[in-house]
Amino acid sequence: MAAVSRAERVWVETFTGLRLAQFSGLLKVMRERGGDGTLWGRPWSLPSAERVLLVAVYYRTNLGMRQLGSLFGVSSSTVCRVIQRLGPLLTFGPASRPMDAADRLWIVDGTLIPLRDRSVAASSRNYRFSANVQVIVDADT
């Protein structure tokens, strides 16, 4: 089975739903925030574009570490390291909020994500432990 070898247009649009220009913006943000460096002197096994694609696919599809590892041709521990290092760098903080936020159309969505860690999860009616995750996005982007 072939792995995702490059962050090509077809992979980016299929797996993330982003246009190539938006994905390039994510790459730029990652480089500006220092995510292009090595991890404790250890070189990354994936190029920077593929690491950003991996994080975007993780947040978009909610696939597990094993599935993402087989999709990108790396181990599940590498996937975990990439997500832990780049995930916080690609989020928007309060300072990056647009000034005209009241004039924009926002979309709010929520879902229950199953968890094994019972210290952060709550039991629901079907006795599964899960966390309620809510996402807000700008309708234009």
N, C-alpha and C positions, 0 to 999 in steps of 0.2 A: 504494500500500500504506500503510495507516495504521500509525503508530508507537504505542508505549506512551506515552500522553499523561498519564496520572495513575497514581499508585500505588494503584489500586483493589483491592478485596478479591479479585476474580477474577484479576487479574494476579499479586498477591502469592502467593496459594495455588497457582496453576497453575505459576508459574515457580520459586518457591523452596521450596514445601512447608511454609512457615511459616504459622501462624495469624496473624490480624491483630494480636492482642495481642502475640505474639512479635516481629512486625515493628515494632510501636510501641516495643518495648523496644530494638530495634536503633537506631531513630531517636533515642531518648533517650540511648543510649550515645554515638552519634556527636555529638550536640549537647554533651554533657558533656565530651567529649574535644577539643572545639574544631574539629570538622570542618565546622561550619556557616559558617565565615568564607570570605572570598574568597581566591582564589589569586593572590598577588602583585598585588593591586589590580584584578584582572580578575574580572568577575562570572561566576558559573557559568551555563552555558546550560541546565542542568536544575535543577529545584527539589530541595530536600534529600531528599525522600521518593523521588524517582525516582533520585537518585544512589545511595542505599542499596539500592534495588531492583536497580539495574544491577550493583553489586558482588555482591549476593547471587546474582543470576542467573549472573554470571561464575564464582563459586566452585561453584555447584551444577551447572551444565551444561557448563562448560569450552568454551564457544563462543569463537570468535576475536573479535578487536577489530572486524573488518569486519562480522561478523554482528550483534554487539551494537550497533554504530553504526547499522546499518539498522533494527534492531528498535526502538531508542529514538529514531531520527530525528536523530542527531548524527554527527559525523565520528569516525573510528577514533582520531584523536589525542585527541579529547575523552574517549573511553572510556578510553584509556590513562591520561590525567591523573587521571580520577576514581578509577580502580582504584589507582593509585599513591598518591594522597592519602588515600583513605578505607579502603583495604584494611587497613593496619596499625592504624587506629583501631578497627576492628570486631573485632579478634582479642582473645582472652583471654590475659592474661599470667599469670605464676605467682601473682601476688597475688590474682587473681580465682578461683582454684581453690577449690571448696567444701571445707569442713572435713571433711565426712563422705564423702570421695571413696572410701574403702575399702568403704563400705556400698552404693554405687551400682552399677548395671549399666552397663558401658561397652562400646561397639561400636567395633571397630578394623577399618578397611578400607584397602586399598592398591591402587594402580593404577600403570601405567606411562604417563607423559605424554610424547608425542613432542616433542623439542626440536631446534632448529637450532643452538643454541650448543653446540659440542662441548667447550668448557672446563668446562661443568657437567654434561654428559650422558655416558653410558657406552653403548658399543655392546652390543647384546644378540645373541641367537642369530640373529635375522633381519636383522642388520646395520643396524638403525635406532637412531639415537641417542635416548635417552629418559632421563627421570629417574624414580626410584621415589618416589612420593608416598604417604605414609600419613596417615590422618586418624583421630582418636579423638573420639567424641561420646558424650554422656550419653544413655542410652536413653529417659529421661523427657522430655527437652527436644528 
